[in-house]
Amino acid sequence: MEKLIVDIIGWLGSALLVTAYILVSKKRIDPEAIPYQGMNLGGSIMLIVNSYYYGAFPSTAVNVVWIFIGLFYISKKLKA
């Protein structure tokens, strides 16, 4: 059951990141907007859970960096 939950979390994270990318590519959402950065944060957190569970540490590390990038731009946007 634990594996199934981790797999679902991973798939949802992937879907969220791809959706964010599609929305930016179609110019439906601003890449500097908080919703876009929030989608990236959420997707990255979910992928960290999945990749860490499976021992895919390079993927885990990339998603940790992705979170810091998202947090940086969200804080920058909130200060503006």
JOCOR-V154716 format. One record per residue. N is the residue number from 0. RES is the residue in three letters. SS is DSSP state (alpha for helix, beta for strand, coil for the rest). Layout:
n->N res->RES ss->SS
n->N res->RES ss->SS
This chain:
n->0 res->MET ss->coil
n->1 res->GLU ss->alpha
n->2 res->LYS ss->alpha
n->3 res->LEU ss->alpha
n->4 res->ILE ss->alpha
n->5 res->VAL ss->alpha
n->6 res->ASP ss->alpha
n->7 res->ILE ss->alpha
n->8 res->ILE ss->alpha
n->9 res->GLY ss->alpha
n->10 res->TRP ss->alpha
n->11 res->LEU ss->alpha
n->12 res->GLY ss->alpha
n->13 res->SER ss->alpha
n->14 res->ALA ss->alpha
n->15 res->LEU ss->alpha
n->16 res->LEU ss->alpha
n->17 res->VAL ss->alpha
n->18 res->THR ss->alpha
n->19 res->ALA ss->alpha
n->20 res->TYR ss->alpha
n->21 res->ILE ss->alpha
n->22 res->LEU ss->alpha
n->23 res->VAL ss->alpha
n->24 res->SER ss->alpha
n->25 res->LYS ss->coil
n->26 res->LYS ss->coil
n->27 res->ARG ss->coil
n->28 res->ILE ss->coil
n->29 res->ASP ss->coil
n->30 res->PRO ss->coil
n->31 res->GLU ss->coil
n->32 res->ALA ss->coil
n->33 res->ILE ss->alpha
n->34 res->PRO ss->alpha
n->35 res->TYR ss->alpha
n->36 res->GLN ss->alpha
n->37 res->GLY ss->alpha
n->38 res->MET ss->alpha
n->39 res->ASN ss->alpha
n->40 res->LEU ss->alpha
n->41 res->GLY ss->alpha
n->42 res->GLY ss->alpha
n->43 res->SER ss->alpha
n->44 res->ILE ss->alpha
n->45 res->MET ss->alpha
n->46 res->LEU ss->alpha
n->47 res->ILE ss->alpha
n->48 res->VAL ss->alpha
n->49 res->ASN ss->alpha
n->50 res->SER ss->alpha
n->51 res->TYR ss->alpha
n->52 res->TYR ss->alpha
n->53 res->TYR ss->coil
n->54 res->GLY ss->coil
n->55 res->ALA ss->coil
n->56 res->PHE ss->alpha
n->57 res->PRO ss->alpha
n->58 res->SER ss->alpha
n->59 res->THR ss->alpha
n->60 res->ALA ss->alpha
n->61 res->VAL ss->alpha
n->62 res->ASN ss->alpha
n->63 res->VAL ss->alpha
n->64 res->VAL ss->alpha
n->65 res->TRP ss->alpha
n->66 res->ILE ss->alpha
n->67 res->PHE ss->alpha
n->68 res->ILE ss->alpha
n->69 res->GLY ss->alpha
n->70 res->LEU ss->alpha
n->71 res->PHE ss->alpha
n->72 res->TYR ss->alpha
n->73 res->ILE ss->alpha
n->74 res->SER ss->alpha
n->75 res->LYS ss->alpha
n->76 res->LYS ss->alpha
n->77 res->LEU ss->alpha
n->78 res->LYS ss->alpha
n->79 res->ALA ss->coil
